[in-house]
Amino acid sequence: MQRWYLIHTKPAGEGEAQLHLQRQGYPTYCPRLLQTVRRRGHPRVQIAPLFPRYLFLQLDEGRQSLTPARSTSGVAAVVRFGSRFATVPDEIVAELRAREDPTSGLHQLRAAPAFTPGTPVRIADGALAGLEGVFQRPDGLARVVVLLQLLGEQREVYFPSELVSAA
């Protein structure tokens, strides 16, 4: 049975860890994106991991062991929850791969919508679809914070920016 595991790498060690894990016969996946950074005051475009310091490793549980992966160059640890290794559902990895640009293999992050704080918004999809709230602030490039009335209290809830539209 094949399962995906989450690997925590050393700082800026995603490439090194991925190379060494693949040499050992482990299939890996490290989603990447184009990112603009400033170096010495000048903007520069570079390819960066979508999840810095993390990559996915697929393990054939009947044939392979995680023991060699844990001591691979570039790997800091295999992510655990208590005493159990964290497994990632196949659907999540498949969805990440489906969202890649088919030509470059890179992910594109969308800018947060240009709402101003206090703007009434509606949740367009997901478990809270149809609820109306108040836009609070952007949270990075791909998420926003919306104030919702839930269970009689106002709560700040984080949503992907594409799920929020003007009310």
DSSP file (Angstrom, degrees, kcal/mol; ACC not computed):
  #  RESIDUE AA STRUCTURE BP1 BP2  ACC     N-H-->O    O-->H-N    N-H-->O    O-->H-N    TCO  KAPPA ALPHA  PHI   PSI    X-CA   Y-CA   Z-CA
    1    1 A M              0   0    0      0, 0.0    60,-2.7     0, 0.0     2,-0.4   0.000 360.0 360.0 360.0 128.4    0.0    0.0    0.0
    2    2 A Q  E     +A   60   0A   0     58,-0.2     2,-0.3    59,-0.1    58,-0.2  -0.772 360.0 173.4 -96.2 135.2    1.4    3.4   -1.0
    3    3 A R  E     -A   59   0A   0     56,-2.1    56,-3.1    -2,-0.4     2,-0.4  -0.970  28.9-122.9-137.1 151.3    1.0    6.4    1.2
    4    4 A W  E     -AB  58  88A   0     84,-0.8    84,-2.7    -2,-0.3     2,-0.3  -0.800  27.0-168.1 -94.4 136.6    2.3    9.9    1.2
    5    5 A Y  E     -AB  57  87A   0     52,-3.2    52,-2.6    -2,-0.4     2,-0.5  -0.867  21.8-119.1-119.9 156.3    4.3   11.2    4.2
    6    6 A L  E     -A   56   0A   0     80,-1.3    73,-2.4    -2,-0.3     2,-0.5  -0.854  25.3-160.2-100.7 125.0    5.3   14.7    5.1
    7    7 A I  E     -AC  55  78A   0     48,-3.1    48,-1.8    -2,-0.5     2,-0.6  -0.897   7.2-150.2-107.8 130.1    9.0   15.4    5.4
    8    8 A H  E     -AC  54  77A   0     69,-2.9    68,-2.4    -2,-0.5    69,-2.3  -0.883  23.3-158.6 -96.7 123.7   10.4   18.4    7.2
    9    9 A T  E     - C   0  75A   0     44,-2.8    66,-0.3    -2,-0.6     5,-0.1  -0.485  22.6 -94.5-100.4 169.5   13.7   19.5    5.7
   10   10 A K  S >  S-     0   0    0     64,-2.7     3,-2.6     3,-0.2     4,-0.1  -0.390  70.7 -63.6 -71.2 160.9   16.6   21.5    6.9
   11   11 A P  T 3  S-     0   0    0      0, 0.0    -1,-0.2     0, 0.0    63,-0.0  -0.243 123.8  -6.6 -53.5 128.2   16.5   25.2    6.1
   12   12 A A  T 3  S+     0   0    0     -3,-0.1     4,-0.2     1,-0.1     3,-0.2   0.755 104.8 120.3  55.7  28.2   16.6   25.6    2.3
   13   13 A G    <>  +     0   0    0     -3,-2.6     4,-2.8     1,-0.2     5,-0.3   0.228  28.7 105.9-105.2  13.6   17.2   21.9    2.1
   14   14 A E  H  > S+     0   0    0      1,-0.2     4,-2.6     2,-0.2     5,-0.2   0.932  84.0  45.1 -60.3 -46.6   14.2   20.9    0.0
   15   15 A G  H  > S+     0   0    0     -3,-0.2     4,-2.5     2,-0.2    -1,-0.2   0.916 115.0  46.8 -64.0 -44.8   16.2   20.3   -3.2
   16   16 A E  H  > S+     0   0    0     -4,-0.2     4,-2.3     2,-0.2     5,-0.2   0.929 114.7  46.8 -63.5 -46.2   19.0   18.4   -1.4
   17   17 A A  H  X S+     0   0    0     -4,-2.8     4,-2.5    57,-0.3     5,-0.2   0.919 112.9  49.7 -62.6 -43.5   16.5   16.2    0.5
   18   18 A Q  H  X S+     0   0    0     -4,-2.6     4,-2.4    -5,-0.3    -2,-0.2   0.922 110.9  49.8 -62.8 -44.2   14.5   15.5   -2.7
   19   19 A L  H  X S+     0   0    0     -4,-2.5     4,-1.8     1,-0.2    -2,-0.2   0.936 114.8  42.9 -59.0 -49.2   17.6   14.5   -4.7
   20   20 A H  H  X S+     0   0    0     -4,-2.3     4,-1.1    53,-0.3    -1,-0.2   0.857 113.6  51.1 -70.7 -35.2   18.9   12.1   -2.0
   21   21 A L  H  <>S+     0   0    0     -4,-2.5     5,-2.3    -5,-0.2     3,-0.3   0.908 110.3  49.6 -67.6 -40.4   15.5   10.6   -1.3
   22   22 A Q  H ><5S+     0   0    0     -4,-2.4     3,-1.5     1,-0.2    -2,-0.2   0.871 105.7  57.0 -66.4 -35.6   14.9   10.0   -5.0
   23   23 A R  H 3<5S+     0   0    0     -4,-1.8    -1,-0.2     1,-0.3    -2,-0.2   0.806 104.7  53.4 -62.0 -28.9   18.3    8.3   -5.3
   24   24 A Q  T 3<5S-     0   0    0     -4,-1.1    -1,-0.3    -3,-0.3    -2,-0.2   0.438 127.2-101.1 -86.2   0.1   17.2    5.9   -2.6
   25   25 A G  T < 5S+     0   0    0     -3,-1.5    -3,-0.2     1,-0.3    -2,-0.1   0.601  77.0 136.5  93.6  12.1   14.1    5.0   -4.6
   26   26 A Y      < -     0   0    0     -5,-2.3    -1,-0.3    -6,-0.1     2,-0.3  -0.825  52.5-132.4 -92.1 124.0   11.5    7.1   -2.8
   27   27 A P        -     0   0    0      0, 0.0    31,-3.3     0, 0.0     2,-0.3  -0.588  34.2-174.5 -68.9 136.0    9.0    9.0   -5.0
   28   28 A T  E     -D   57   0A   0     -2,-0.3     2,-0.3    29,-0.2    29,-0.2  -0.873  19.7-159.6-130.4 163.1    8.8   12.6   -3.8
   29   29 A Y  E     +D   56   0A   0     27,-2.3    27,-3.0    -2,-0.3    64,-0.0  -0.949  10.2 174.9-146.2 123.9    6.9   15.7   -4.6
   30   30 A C        -     0   0    0     -2,-0.3    25,-0.1    25,-0.2    -2,-0.0  -0.865  24.4-144.7-129.4  96.1    7.8   19.3   -3.8
   31   31 A P        -     0   0    0      0, 0.0    19,-3.0     0, 0.0    20,-0.6  -0.349  22.8-167.3 -63.7 140.2    5.4   21.9   -5.2
   32   32 A R  E     -Ef  49 106B   0     73,-0.5    75,-3.0    17,-0.3     2,-0.3  -0.851  11.1-169.4-129.1 161.8    7.1   25.1   -6.4
   33   33 A L  E     -Ef  48 107B   0     15,-2.9    15,-2.9    -2,-0.3     2,-0.4  -0.966  31.9-102.6-145.3 160.2    6.1   28.6   -7.4
   34   34 A L  E     -E   47   0B   0     73,-0.8     2,-0.4    -2,-0.3    75,-0.3  -0.740  44.6-175.2 -82.8 132.8    7.6   31.7   -9.0
   35   35 A Q  E     -E   46   0B   0     11,-3.0    11,-2.8    -2,-0.4     2,-0.6  -0.990  22.3-138.4-135.1 137.6    8.2   34.3   -6.3
   36   36 A T  E     +E   45   0B   0     -2,-0.4     2,-0.3     9,-0.2     9,-0.2  -0.856  29.7 173.7 -97.0 125.7    9.4   37.9   -6.4
   37   37 A V  E     -E   44   0B   0      7,-3.2     7,-3.3    -2,-0.6     2,-0.6  -0.875  29.5-122.4-125.7 159.9   12.0   38.8   -3.8
   38   38 A R  E     -E   43   0B   0     -2,-0.3     2,-0.5     5,-0.2    -2,-0.0  -0.918  25.6-178.3-106.6 125.2   14.0   41.9   -3.2
   39   39 A R  E >  S-E   42   0B   0      3,-2.7     3,-1.9    -2,-0.6    -2,-0.0  -0.985  75.9 -17.3-122.5 119.7   17.8   41.5   -3.0
   40   40 A R  T 3  S-     0   0    0     -2,-0.5    -1,-0.1     1,-0.3    -2,-0.0   0.866 129.7 -52.3  52.2  39.8   19.8   44.6   -2.3
   41   41 A G  T 3  S+     0   0    0      1,-0.2    -1,-0.3    -3,-0.0    -3,-0.0   0.403 117.0 108.8  83.9  -2.5   16.8   46.7   -3.2
   42   42 A H  E <   -E   39   0B   0     -3,-1.9    -3,-2.7     2,-0.0    -1,-0.2  -0.908  69.9-121.0-112.0 133.9   16.2   45.1   -6.6
   43   43 A P  E     -E   38   0B   0      0, 0.0     2,-0.4     0, 0.0    -5,-0.2  -0.484  33.3-175.6 -71.0 140.5   13.2   42.8   -7.3
   44   44 A R  E     -E   37   0B   0     -7,-3.3    -7,-3.2    -2,-0.2     2,-0.5  -0.998  20.2-137.6-137.8 139.0   14.2   39.3   -8.5
   45   45 A V  E     +E   36   0B   0     -2,-0.4     2,-0.3    -9,-0.2    -9,-0.2  -0.849  32.9 165.2 -98.1 130.6   12.1   36.4   -9.6
   46   46 A Q  E     -E   35   0B   0    -11,-2.8   -11,-3.0    -2,-0.5     2,-0.5  -0.958  40.6-109.5-140.8 159.0   13.1   33.0   -8.3
   47   47 A I  E     +E   34   0B   0     -2,-0.3   -13,-0.2   -13,-0.2   -15,-0.0  -0.802  45.6 172.8 -89.5 127.8   11.6   29.5   -8.0
   48   48 A A  E     -E   33   0B   0    -15,-2.9   -15,-2.9    -2,-0.5     2,-0.1  -0.918  37.4 -90.7-134.0 157.1   10.7   28.7   -4.4
   49   49 A P  E     -E   32   0B   0      0, 0.0   -17,-0.3     0, 0.0     6,-0.1  -0.421  24.4-138.7 -66.1 142.4    8.9   25.9   -2.6
   50   50 A L  S    S+     0   0    0    -19,-3.0   -18,-0.1     1,-0.3   -20,-0.0   0.866 104.7  33.1 -66.0 -36.8    5.2   26.4   -2.1
   51   51 A F  S >  S-     0   0    0    -20,-0.6     3,-2.0     3,-0.3    -1,-0.3  -0.844  96.5-138.4-119.9  90.6    5.7   25.0    1.4
   52   52 A P  T 3  S+     0   0    0      0, 0.0     3,-0.1     0, 0.0    -2,-0.0  -0.225  84.4   9.7 -55.4 134.3    9.1   26.1    2.6
   53   53 A R  T 3  S+     0   0    0      1,-0.2   -44,-2.8   -43,-0.1     2,-0.4   0.570 113.2  95.2  72.9  14.8   11.0   23.3    4.5
   54   54 A Y  E <   +A    8   0A   0     -3,-2.0    -3,-0.3   -46,-0.2     2,-0.3  -0.984  40.1 164.0-134.3 147.1    8.4   20.6    3.5
   55   55 A L  E     -A    7   0A   0    -48,-1.8   -48,-3.1    -2,-0.4     2,-0.4  -0.964  33.4-113.1-149.4 165.0    8.1   18.0    0.8
   56   56 A F  E     -AD   6  29A   0    -27,-3.0   -27,-2.3    -2,-0.3     2,-0.4  -0.812  23.6-164.9-103.4 140.3    6.0   14.9    0.3
   57   57 A L  E     -AD   5  28A   0    -52,-2.6   -52,-3.2    -2,-0.4     2,-0.5  -0.990  10.5-145.6-125.2 130.2    7.4   11.4    0.2
   58   58 A Q  E     -A    4   0A   0    -31,-3.3     2,-0.4    -2,-0.4   -54,-0.2  -0.839  18.7-168.5 -99.0 131.1    5.5    8.3   -1.2
   59   59 A L  E     -A    3   0A   0    -56,-3.1   -56,-2.1    -2,-0.5     2,-1.1  -0.965  24.0-142.9-123.5 130.3    6.3    5.1    0.6
   60   60 A D  E >>  -A    2   0A   0     -2,-0.4     4,-3.4   -58,-0.2     3,-1.4  -0.805  22.4-158.4 -87.2 100.6    5.3    1.6   -0.4
   61   61 A E  T 34 S+     0   0    0    -60,-2.7    -1,-0.2    -2,-1.1   -59,-0.1   0.742  85.5  50.7 -60.6 -27.1    4.6    0.3    3.1
   62   62 A G  T 34 S+     0   0    0    -61,-0.2    -1,-0.3     1,-0.1   -60,-0.1   0.759 124.7  25.8 -79.9 -23.5    5.0   -3.3    2.3
   63   63 A R  T <4 S+     0   0    0     -3,-1.4     2,-0.3   -62,-0.1    -2,-0.2   0.723 116.1  51.5-110.5 -30.0    8.4   -2.9    0.5
   64   64 A Q     <  -     0   0    0     -4,-3.4     2,-0.3     3,-0.0    -1,-0.1  -0.741  60.1-146.5-117.7 159.6   10.0    0.2    2.0
   65   65 A S        -     0   0    0     -2,-0.3     4,-0.4     1,-0.1    -5,-0.1  -0.902  16.1-139.4-120.3 151.3   10.9    1.6    5.4
   66   66 A L  S  > S+     0   0    0     -2,-0.3     4,-1.9     1,-0.2     3,-0.1   0.624  86.6  89.3 -79.8 -13.6   10.9    5.2    6.6
   67   67 A T  H  > S+     0   0    0      1,-0.2     4,-0.7     2,-0.2     3,-0.3   0.910  88.0  44.3 -55.4 -50.0   14.1    4.6    8.6
   68   68 A P  H >4 S+     0   0    0      0, 0.0     3,-0.7     0, 0.0    -1,-0.2   0.878 110.6  56.4 -64.0 -33.4   16.6    5.4    5.8
   69   69 A A  H >4 S+     0   0    0     -4,-0.4     3,-1.4     1,-0.2    -2,-0.2   0.860  98.6  61.2 -64.5 -34.7   14.6    8.5    4.9
   70   70 A R  H 3< S+     0   0    0     -4,-1.9    -1,-0.2    -3,-0.3    -3,-0.1   0.779 110.0  39.9 -64.7 -26.5   14.8    9.9    8.4
   71   71 A S  T << S+     0   0    0     -4,-0.7    -1,-0.3    -3,-0.7    -2,-0.2   0.165  87.3 127.2-109.2  18.4   18.7   10.1    8.2
   72   72 A T  S X  S-     0   0    0     -3,-1.4     3,-2.0     1,-0.1     2,-0.1  -0.473  72.7 -93.7 -75.6 145.3   18.9   11.3    4.6
   73   73 A S  T 3  S+     0   0    0      1,-0.3   -53,-0.3    -2,-0.2   -52,-0.2  -0.371 113.1  20.9 -59.4 130.7   21.0   14.4    3.8
   74   74 A G  T 3  S+     0   0    0      1,-0.3   -64,-2.7    -2,-0.1     2,-0.5   0.154  96.9 114.3  94.5 -17.2   18.7   17.5    3.9
   75   75 A V  E <   -C    9   0A   0     -3,-2.0    -1,-0.3   -66,-0.3   -66,-0.3  -0.753  38.8-179.4 -90.3 128.4   16.0   15.8    5.9
   76   76 A A  E     -     0   0A   0    -68,-2.4     2,-0.3    -2,-0.5   -67,-0.2   0.854  65.0 -39.1 -88.2 -43.3   15.4   17.2    9.4
   77   77 A A  E     -C    8   0A   0    -69,-2.3   -69,-2.9    -8,-0.0     2,-0.5  -0.980  51.5-101.4-170.3 163.4   12.6   14.8   10.4
   78   78 A V  E     -C    7   0A   0     -2,-0.3   -71,-0.2   -71,-0.2     2,-0.1  -0.901  54.7-108.9 -93.4 129.2    9.5   13.0    9.3
   79   79 A V        -     0   0    0    -73,-2.4     7,-2.9    -2,-0.5     2,-0.3  -0.342  43.4-173.0 -64.8 135.3    6.5   14.9   10.6
   80   80 A R  E     -G   85   0C   0      5,-0.3     2,-0.5    -2,-0.1     5,-0.2  -0.908  28.3-151.0-127.2 154.4    4.7   13.2   13.4
   81   81 A F  E >  S-G   84   0C   0      3,-3.1     3,-1.5    -2,-0.3     2,-0.4  -0.924  81.0 -47.3-119.9 101.1    1.6   13.7   15.4
   82   82 A G  T 3  S-     0   0    0     -2,-0.5    -2,-0.0     1,-0.2     0, 0.0  -0.624 123.6 -22.7  70.8-125.8    2.4   12.1   18.8
   83   83 A S  T 3  S+     0   0    0     -2,-0.4     2,-0.4    -3,-0.1    -1,-0.2   0.437 122.2  88.8 -96.5  -0.7    4.0    8.8   18.1
   84   84 A R  E <  S-G   81   0C   0     -3,-1.5    -3,-3.1     3,-0.0     2,-0.2  -0.813  78.9-119.8-103.8 137.4    2.4    8.4   14.6
   85   85 A F  E     -G   80   0C   0     -2,-0.4     2,-0.5    -5,-0.2    -5,-0.3  -0.476  35.7-108.7 -69.2 142.2    3.9    9.6   11.4
   86   86 A A        -     0   0    0     -7,-2.9   -80,-1.3   -80,-0.2     2,-0.3  -0.606  35.1-162.3 -75.5 122.7    1.8   12.2    9.5
   87   87 A T  E     -B    5   0A   0     -2,-0.5   -82,-0.2   -82,-0.2    -3,-0.0  -0.824   7.6-144.2-104.2 148.7    0.2   10.7    6.4
   88   88 A V  E     -B    4   0A   0    -84,-2.7   -84,-0.8    -2,-0.3     5,-0.1  -0.947  24.2-113.8-113.4 126.4   -1.2   12.9    3.6
   89   89 A P    >>  -     0   0    0      0, 0.0     4,-1.3     0, 0.0     3,-1.1  -0.273  21.1-123.9 -58.7 143.0   -4.3   11.7    1.7
   90   90 A D  H 3> S+     0   0    0      1,-0.3     4,-2.7     2,-0.2     5,-0.2   0.830 109.1  64.6 -54.6 -34.2   -3.7   11.0   -2.0
   91   91 A E  H 3> S+     0   0    0      1,-0.2     4,-2.4     2,-0.2    -1,-0.3   0.843  98.7  52.4 -62.1 -34.5   -6.4   13.5   -2.9
   92   92 A I  H <> S+     0   0    0     -3,-1.1     4,-2.3     2,-0.2    -1,-0.2   0.935 112.0  43.9 -68.8 -45.7   -4.4   16.4   -1.5
   93   93 A V  H  X S+     0   0    0     -4,-1.3     4,-2.4     1,-0.2    -2,-0.2   0.909 114.5  50.8 -65.1 -41.1   -1.3   15.5   -3.5
   94   94 A A  H  X S+     0   0    0     -4,-2.7     4,-2.1     1,-0.2    -2,-0.2   0.898 110.5  49.3 -62.5 -40.6   -3.5   14.9   -6.6
   95   95 A E  H  X S+     0   0    0     -4,-2.4     4,-1.4     2,-0.2    -2,-0.2   0.896 110.2  50.6 -66.5 -40.5   -5.2   18.3   -6.1
   96   96 A L  H  < S+     0   0    0     -4,-2.3     4,-0.4     1,-0.2     3,-0.3   0.921 112.1  47.5 -61.9 -43.4   -1.8   20.1   -5.7
   97   97 A R  H >< S+     0   0    0     -4,-2.4     3,-1.0     1,-0.2    -2,-0.2   0.870 108.7  54.5 -65.7 -36.0   -0.6   18.5   -8.9
   98   98 A A  H 3< S+     0   0    0     -4,-2.1    -1,-0.2     1,-0.2    -2,-0.2   0.791 104.6  55.1 -68.0 -27.0   -3.8   19.4  -10.7
   99   99 A R  T 3< S+     0   0    0     -4,-1.4     9,-0.4    -3,-0.3    -1,-0.2   0.497  86.5 105.6 -85.8  -4.0   -3.3   23.1   -9.8
  100  100 A E  S <  S-     0   0    0     -3,-1.0     7,-0.2    -4,-0.4     6,-0.1  -0.397  86.5 -99.9 -71.6 152.3    0.2   23.2  -11.3
  101  101 A D     >  -     0   0    0      5,-2.6     4,-2.4     1,-0.1     5,-0.1  -0.613  31.7-137.2 -67.1 128.1    0.7   25.0  -14.6
  102  102 A P  T  4 S+     0   0    0      0, 0.0    -1,-0.1     0, 0.0    -2,-0.1   0.786  97.4  42.7 -64.3 -26.4    0.8   22.2  -17.1
  103  103 A T  T  4 S+     0   0    0      3,-0.1    -2,-0.0     1,-0.1    -3,-0.0   0.941 128.5  22.1 -83.3 -51.9    3.8   23.7  -19.0
  104  104 A S  T  4 S-     0   0    0      2,-0.2     3,-0.1     1,-0.0    -1,-0.1   0.721  89.6-132.4 -92.1 -22.6    6.1   24.9  -16.2
  105  105 A G     <  +     0   0    0     -4,-2.4   -73,-0.5     1,-0.3     2,-0.3   0.585  64.7 128.6  78.9   9.2    4.9   22.7  -13.3
  106  106 A L  E     -f   32   0B   0     -5,-0.1    -5,-2.6   -75,-0.1    -1,-0.3  -0.686  57.8-123.2-101.1 152.6    4.8   25.8  -11.1
  107  107 A H  E     -f   33   0B   0    -75,-3.0   -73,-0.8    -2,-0.3     2,-0.5  -0.641  17.3-143.8 -88.9 149.7    1.9   27.0   -8.9
  108  108 A Q        -     0   0    0     -9,-0.4     2,-0.4    -2,-0.3   -75,-0.0  -0.969   8.1-151.3-114.1 127.3    0.5   30.5   -9.3
  109  109 A L        -     0   0    0     -2,-0.5     2,-0.3   -75,-0.3    33,-0.1  -0.829  13.4-139.4 -96.4 135.9   -0.7   32.4   -6.3
  110  110 A R        -     0   0    0     -2,-0.4    51,-0.1     1,-0.1     2,-0.1  -0.699  21.1-111.4 -92.8 145.3   -3.5   34.9   -6.7
  111  111 A A        -     0   0    0     -2,-0.3    30,-0.1     1,-0.1    31,-0.1  -0.422  40.5 -97.6 -70.9 149.8   -3.4   38.2   -5.0
  112  112 A A        -     0   0    0     28,-0.3    -1,-0.1     1,-0.1    30,-0.1  -0.344  50.7 -91.4 -63.9 148.1   -6.0   38.8   -2.3
  113  113 A P        -     0   0    0      0, 0.0     2,-1.5     0, 0.0    -1,-0.1  -0.214  36.9-110.3 -62.0 155.9   -9.1   40.7   -3.5
  114  114 A A        +     0   0    0     -3,-0.1     2,-0.2     2,-0.0    -2,-0.0  -0.318  63.1 146.6 -87.5  54.5   -9.0   44.4   -3.1
  115  115 A F        -     0   0    0     -2,-1.5     6,-0.0     4,-0.0     3,-0.0  -0.599  42.5-134.4 -83.8 151.1  -11.6   44.7   -0.4
  116  116 A T    >   -     0   0    0     -2,-0.2     3,-2.0     1,-0.1    19,-0.2  -0.792  38.9 -84.6-100.1 151.2  -11.3   47.3    2.3
  117  117 A P  T 3  S+     0   0    0      0, 0.0    19,-0.2     0, 0.0    -1,-0.1  -0.288 117.9  30.7 -55.0 134.2  -11.8   46.5    5.9
  118  118 A G  T 3  S+     0   0    0     17,-3.0    18,-0.1     1,-0.3    19,-0.0   0.315  82.9 139.4  98.6  -6.5  -15.5   46.5    6.8
  119  119 A T    <   -     0   0    0     -3,-2.0    16,-3.0    16,-0.3    -1,-0.3  -0.530  57.7-118.3 -71.2 131.2  -16.7   45.5    3.4
  120  120 A P  E     -H  134   0D   0      0, 0.0    47,-1.9     0, 0.0     2,-0.3  -0.545  41.9-180.0 -69.1 133.1  -19.6   43.0    3.5
  121  121 A V  E     -HI 133 166D   0     12,-2.3    12,-2.5    45,-0.3     2,-0.4  -0.875  21.1-141.3-132.2 163.8  -18.6   39.7    1.8
  122  122 A R  E     -HI 132 165D   0     43,-3.0    43,-2.4    -2,-0.3     2,-0.5  -0.976  21.4-122.8-127.1 140.9  -20.2   36.3    1.0
  123  123 A I  E     - I   0 164D   0      8,-2.6     7,-3.5    -2,-0.4    41,-0.2  -0.744  24.8-166.7 -82.7 123.2  -18.5   32.9    1.2
  124  124 A A        +     0   0    0     39,-3.7     2,-0.3    -2,-0.5    -1,-0.1   0.744  59.0   6.7 -88.0 -25.9  -18.9   31.4   -2.3
  125  125 A D  S    S+     0   0    0     38,-0.5     3,-0.4     3,-0.0     2,-0.1  -0.956  88.9  48.5-153.6 165.4  -18.0   27.7   -1.7
  126  126 A G  S >  S-     0   0    0     -2,-0.3     3,-1.6     1,-0.2    -3,-0.0  -0.451 101.7 -36.9  96.9-170.2  -17.1   25.1    0.9
  127  127 A A  T 3  S+     0   0    0      1,-0.3    -1,-0.2    -2,-0.1     0, 0.0   0.767 140.0  44.4 -63.2 -28.1  -18.7   24.2    4.2
  128  128 A L  T >  S+     0   0    0     -3,-0.4     3,-1.9     3,-0.0    -5,-0.3   0.118  81.4 151.0-104.5  20.6  -19.6   27.8    5.0
  129  129 A A  T <   +     0   0    0     -3,-1.6    -5,-0.2     1,-0.2     3,-0.1  -0.241  64.7  22.8 -55.9 136.2  -20.9   28.6    1.5
  130  130 A G  T 3  S+     0   0    0     -7,-3.5    -1,-0.2     1,-0.3     2,-0.1   0.161  88.6 128.2  93.3 -17.5  -23.6   31.3    1.5
  131  131 A L    <   -     0   0    0     -3,-1.9    -8,-2.6    -8,-0.1     2,-0.4  -0.443  49.5-142.3 -71.6 145.6  -22.7   32.9    4.9
  132  132 A E  E     +H  122   0D   0    -10,-0.2    17,-0.5    -2,-0.1   -10,-0.2  -0.865  30.5 151.3-109.2 145.1  -22.2   36.6    4.9
  133  133 A G  E     -H  121   0D   0    -12,-2.5   -12,-2.3    -2,-0.4     2,-0.5  -0.743  43.3 -86.1-149.3-163.9  -19.5   38.3    7.0
  134  134 A V  E     -HJ 120 147D   0     13,-2.1    13,-3.2   -14,-0.2     2,-0.2  -0.979  36.9-120.7-124.0 125.6  -17.3   41.4    7.1
  135  135 A F  E     + J   0 146D   0    -16,-3.0   -17,-3.0    -2,-0.5   -16,-0.3  -0.441  32.6 174.8 -63.0 130.3  -13.9   41.5    5.4
  136  136 A Q  E     -     0   0D   0      9,-2.9    10,-0.2     1,-0.3    -1,-0.2   0.840  52.4 -43.6-102.1 -55.7  -11.2   42.2    8.0
  137  137 A R  E     - J   0 145D   0      8,-1.2     8,-3.0   -21,-0.1    -1,-0.3  -0.978  55.0 -90.8-170.1 158.2   -7.8   42.0    6.3
  138  138 A P  E     - J   0 144D   0      0, 0.0     2,-0.4     0, 0.0     6,-0.3  -0.508  28.8-154.5 -74.0 153.9   -5.7   40.1    3.7
  139  139 A D  E  >  - J   0 143D   0      4,-3.1     4,-0.6     1,-0.3     3,-0.3  -0.757  61.1 -49.3-130.0  84.4   -3.5   37.3    5.2
  140  140 A G  T  4 S-     0   0    0     -2,-0.4   -28,-0.3     1,-0.2    -1,-0.3  -0.438  93.2 -50.4  81.4-161.5   -0.7   36.8    2.7
  141  141 A L  T  4 S+     0   0    0      1,-0.1    -1,-0.2    -2,-0.1     3,-0.0   0.785 134.2  31.1 -81.8 -28.3   -1.2   36.5   -1.0
  142  142 A A  T  4 S+     0   0    0     -3,-0.3    19,-2.6   -31,-0.1    20,-0.3   0.407 108.7  61.9-118.5   2.8   -3.8   33.7   -1.1
  143  143 A R  E  <  -JK 139 160D   0     -4,-0.6    -4,-3.1    17,-0.3     2,-0.3  -0.911  51.3-165.3-131.8 158.8   -5.9   34.1    2.1
  144  144 A V  E     -JK 138 159D   0     15,-2.6    15,-2.5    -2,-0.3     2,-0.5  -0.940  20.8-126.4-135.0 159.2   -8.2   36.6    3.7
  145  145 A V  E     -JK 137 158D   0     -8,-3.0    -9,-2.9    -2,-0.3    -8,-1.2  -0.938  27.2-173.5-109.1 126.1   -9.7   37.1    7.2
  146  146 A V  E     -JK 135 157D   0     11,-2.8    11,-2.8    -2,-0.5     2,-0.7  -0.960  22.2-133.5-121.6 136.7  -13.5   37.4    7.4
  147  147 A L  E     -JK 134 156D   0    -13,-3.2   -13,-2.1    -2,-0.4     2,-0.3  -0.816  33.9-178.8 -89.5 117.1  -15.5   38.2   10.6
  148  148 A L  E     - K   0 155D   0      7,-2.9     7,-3.0    -2,-0.7     2,-0.8  -0.868  33.0-123.5-118.0 150.3  -18.4   35.8   10.7
  149  149 A Q  E     + K   0 154D   0    -17,-0.5     2,-0.4    -2,-0.3     5,-0.2  -0.845  44.1 168.7 -89.4 107.4  -21.3   35.4   13.2
  150  150 A L  E >   - K   0 153D   0      3,-3.1     3,-1.9    -2,-0.8    -2,-0.0  -0.988  61.7 -14.2-127.9 126.6  -20.9   31.7   14.3
  151  151 A L  T 3  S-     0   0    0     -2,-0.4    -1,-0.1     1,-0.3     3,-0.1   0.856 128.3 -52.2  52.8  40.1  -22.7   30.1   17.2
  152  152 A G  T 3  S+     0   0    0      1,-0.2     2,-0.3    -3,-0.1    -1,-0.3   0.513 123.0  91.0  79.7   4.3  -23.8   33.4   18.6
  153  153 A E  E <  S-K  150   0D   0     -3,-1.9    -3,-3.1    -5,-0.0     2,-0.5  -0.946  77.6-115.6-130.4 152.4  -20.3   34.9   18.6
  154  154 A Q  E     -K  149   0D   0     -2,-0.3     2,-0.4    -5,-0.2    -5,-0.2  -0.770  39.7-177.9 -86.9 128.5  -18.2   36.9   16.1
  155  155 A R  E     -K  148   0D   0     -7,-3.0    -7,-2.9    -2,-0.5     2,-0.5  -0.962  29.3-125.4-128.6 142.5  -15.2   34.9   15.0
  156  156 A E  E     -K  147   0D   0     -2,-0.4     2,-0.4    -9,-0.2    -9,-0.2  -0.775  33.9-172.3 -82.4 127.0  -12.3   35.6   12.6
  157  157 A V  E     -K  146   0D   0    -11,-2.8   -11,-2.8    -2,-0.5     2,-0.4  -0.977  17.2-136.5-125.3 136.1  -12.1   32.9   10.0
  158  158 A Y  E     +K  145   0D   0     -2,-0.4   -13,-0.2   -13,-0.2   -15,-0.0  -0.778  28.1 175.5 -94.4 132.2   -9.4   32.4    7.4
  159  159 A F  E     -K  144   0D   0    -15,-2.5   -15,-2.6    -2,-0.4     2,-0.2  -0.957  40.0 -99.9-132.0 149.4  -10.4   31.6    3.8
  160  160 A P  E >   -K  143   0D   0      0, 0.0     3,-2.1     0, 0.0   -17,-0.3  -0.525  42.1-121.3 -60.3 138.3   -8.7   31.2    0.5
  161  161 A S  G >  S+     0   0    0    -19,-2.6     3,-1.3     1,-0.3   -18,-0.1   0.767 108.3  64.1 -61.1 -27.1   -9.2   34.5   -1.3
  162  162 A E  G 3  S+     0   0    0    -20,-0.3    -1,-0.3     1,-0.2   -19,-0.1   0.650  95.9  60.0 -72.6 -12.0  -11.0   32.9   -4.3
  163  163 A L  G <  S+     0   0    0     -3,-2.1   -39,-3.7   -39,-0.1   -38,-0.5   0.490  92.7  79.5 -89.8  -3.2  -13.8   31.7   -2.0
  164  164 A V  E <   +I  123   0D   0     -3,-1.3     2,-0.3    -4,-0.3   -41,-0.2  -0.901  54.5 168.1-112.5 129.4  -14.7   35.3   -0.9
  165  165 A S  E     -I  122   0D   0    -43,-2.4   -43,-3.0    -2,-0.5     2,-0.1  -0.891  44.4 -81.3-132.3 164.7  -16.8   37.6   -3.0
  166  166 A A  E      I  121   0D   0     -2,-0.3   -45,-0.3   -45,-0.2   -47,-0.0  -0.402 360.0 360.0 -64.7 140.5  -18.6   40.9   -2.5
  167  167 A A              0   0    0    -47,-1.9   -46,-0.2   -34,-0.1    -1,-0.1   0.464 360.0 360.0 -78.1 360.0  -22.0   40.5   -0.8
